Amino acid sequence: MQSTLFIYKHLCARLPPLFPTEHLESARAEIARLEREKNTGVEDVENSMIKFGYEAWPWNQAYREFLENAEAQVGEHFLLPHLSDEMREKFEDYRHYGMGLHDLHSGRSAEYFTSDERALLCEALVETQKQLRAYVDRDICGLSKKKYLARVKEFARILEQIKEKMDELRALADKEEEHPALAGEIRQRVRLFEHGLCLLGPDLDYDAVCGSIDFFHGRRQDLSRMRGINIPKQIDFYNQV
């Protein structure tokens, strides 16, 4: 439970600029309540985190988009000063192979740089991320504020569509009487998607949510078709006409 609370606190601490203060204060009050109550369980913390995740997700997605764009445009400008002349030269060679700053995060650099060089790169990348975040924070609080808030609004619209699809999955589970195990599987999938709202699971993906509806409809058809396939048929040879 404590580890889940730690993630909850981390989620609140890393919110992007302009996030509504009242929502943040409400989440902090929830954390204090959960820590104070002796009978608090992991599920209680998760439920609170998911509720807050619905509020934070559009803001985090918009911020991530701005951060990724900034990294693509000026990331190397922030990275290079943190590299030695030798490492800077090797990074330039690395770029000639069609690689870039993004590939350093993905692990594609493992075969090109030695373990010692990768350690130096990790240190440089940490400092680069700090500077990029500060750069993006200034940008979205200044010249790009209107554009940033418009993207938050657009991601909120996408989240409403996702919620509708998840409600459809819940309804599918609720009316599933023939295959109880399938109903449980559907509910677990919805829970996994909700975990993606608040750092408890893989990132929430619109296509994955939509694809799950067709997937579980197909699973139900397969289970219905397979029902009784392992039960041997009893043939009454004596009463056959």
N, C-alpha and C positions, 0 to 999 in steps of 0.2 A: 504494500500500500504506500509506503514511504517513497519508493522509487517512482510510482505513478504521480504522487504529489510533486515530486521534484520536476518531472516533465511538465506538469501543469504550471508550476512557477516559471519554468524556462519559457513556456509558450507565452506567458504574460510579459516576461522580461524582454522578449525579442519582437514585440509588436512593432509594426512600421509606424512612421510619423502620421499624424492626423487621425489615428484611430480614436473613435469616440471615448472620451474620458469616463463617461458614466458606465460604459460597458466594462472597461478595465477595472474600475472601482468595484463594480458588482462581482467580478470574477475574484478579485482579491478578498472580498468579504466572504465569498464562498469557500475559498481556500482556508481562511481563518476558521470558519465554522467546521469544515471537515477535519481540521487539525484538533479542534477543541473537543469534538464529540468522540467519546470513547468507543462507540459501537460502529464507527465508520469502516466500511469495507472497500475493497478495490472497485467493486461495481458502482458504489456510490460516487467515488472519485471519477471514474470513467464517464458516468452519466452527466456529471457536472461539466467535465471537460468537453464532451460532445456538444452539449448545449452551447457552451462558449465558442466551440469550434465553428458552429454555424454562423456566428457573428464575425469571427476573425478571418475565416477562410477567404472571402472576397478581397479583403485588404492584403492578406499575405500573398495571394496570387498576383495581384496587381503589382505589389512591391517586387516580387520575384521577377516578374516580366521586365520591370525597369532595371533591376540589378543585372539581369542577363544581357539586356541591350547595352548597358553601360560597360559591362565586361567585354563585349564584342567590339565596342567602339574605342574605348580608352583603357582597357584592362592592361595591355602591355605597357602603356605609358606609366602606369603605377608599378608594374612588376619590375621592369628593367633596373631602376635605381637600387633595388634590393639585391641585385646579382653582382658578383665579382666580374671583372673583365673577362676572365676565362669562361665563367658560366654564361655570361651574356653572349659570347661568341658561339658557344655550343648551342645556346637557345636559338640563335639566328640560323644555325645549320639545321636545327630541328624544324624550324619554320619552312625551310626549303623543301622539306618532305611533305608539305601540305598540312602540317600540324599547327596547332595554335594553343592559346591559353586554355581554352575549354578542354582540350585533350589532356592537359596536365591533371585535371580533376578526375577524368575518366579512367586513368590508369594506363592509357595507351603509351605513356612515356617509359614504362617499365623496361622495355627492351632497348631503349636508346640511351638512358642515363644509368650510371652506376648507382649502387645503393647509397653511397655517400653523397652523390650529386642530388639524388632524390630527396634526401634529408634536408639539404640546403634549399632545394626548391620548395619543400613543404613550409619551411620557415618563411620564405619569401612570399608564398601564396597566402599565408595567414595575415601577414602585414598588408598585402595587396587587397585582401577582402575587407579589412578594416577601413582602408582608405576609400575603396569603392563604395562601401556602405555610407560613409560620411559624405562622399560626393553625391550619391543618389538622394540621401536625406536632404541635402541642401537644394537639390534640383526640384524634388517634388514639393518642397515647402515654398519654393520660389516660382521660377518661370514655368515649370511643368505641372503646377498644382492642379489646374483645370483639367489637363489631360489625364493626370493620375486619378483624380476623383471620378472622371468619366469611365476609366477602366475598372475601378472598384464597383461602380454601378453596373457595368456590363457583366462582371464576374458574379455579382449578386443575382442578376437575371439568370445566368447559367446555373447557379446553385439552386434556384427555384425549380428549374427544369429537372435537375438531378434529384431533388427532394420528391418531385412527382413520380419519378421512375422508382425511387426507393419505396415510396408508398405503394406503388403497383406491385413491387416484390413482396412487401408485407401482406398485401391483400391475397396474393397468390399463395403465400404460406398459410394464411388464416383459413382459407377455404380448402386446403389440402387435407382431406380426410383419409384418402386411400393409401397414402404413403407418408406416415408421420416422420420418418427419417429424412425424407426430402424436405418437409416443412422446416425441420431443424436446420438443415443445410442452407436453406434460403435465408433464414433468420441470421445465421452465422455470417453469411456473405454480406448482408445489410450492415451488420455490426462492424465488419471489417471495413466497409466503405466509410462508415461514420468515424472509425478510428483514424482514417486518413485525413479527417478534418482537423485533427488536434495532435499530430506527431506520435500517435500510438500505433500507426500502421502505414502501409505504402500510401503514397500520394493519391488523393481522390482523383479518379479519371472518369470523365463523362462517358466516353466510349465503352469503358469497362462496365459501368452501371447499366447502360442501355443494352449491351451485349448479354448481360446476365439474364435479362428477361427471356430472350429467345433461347438461351442455353437451358434454363430451368424448364421452360415449356417442352423442349426436346427431351430433357431428362425424364420428365413425367411420362411422356409418350413411350419412351424406351422401357421404363419400369412397368408400365401397364401392359406393354407387349410381352415382356419377359415373365410376368406374373404366372406362376404355376408351371413354368417350363421344366422345373426339376422334379415335378410330381409325376410319377409314372402313371400312364393311363391304365385303367382296369377294364379289360375286355371280357365280357361274358360270352364265351364261345357256345355254351349250351343253349342259351336263349336266343341266339341269332336266328333270324328267319332265313 
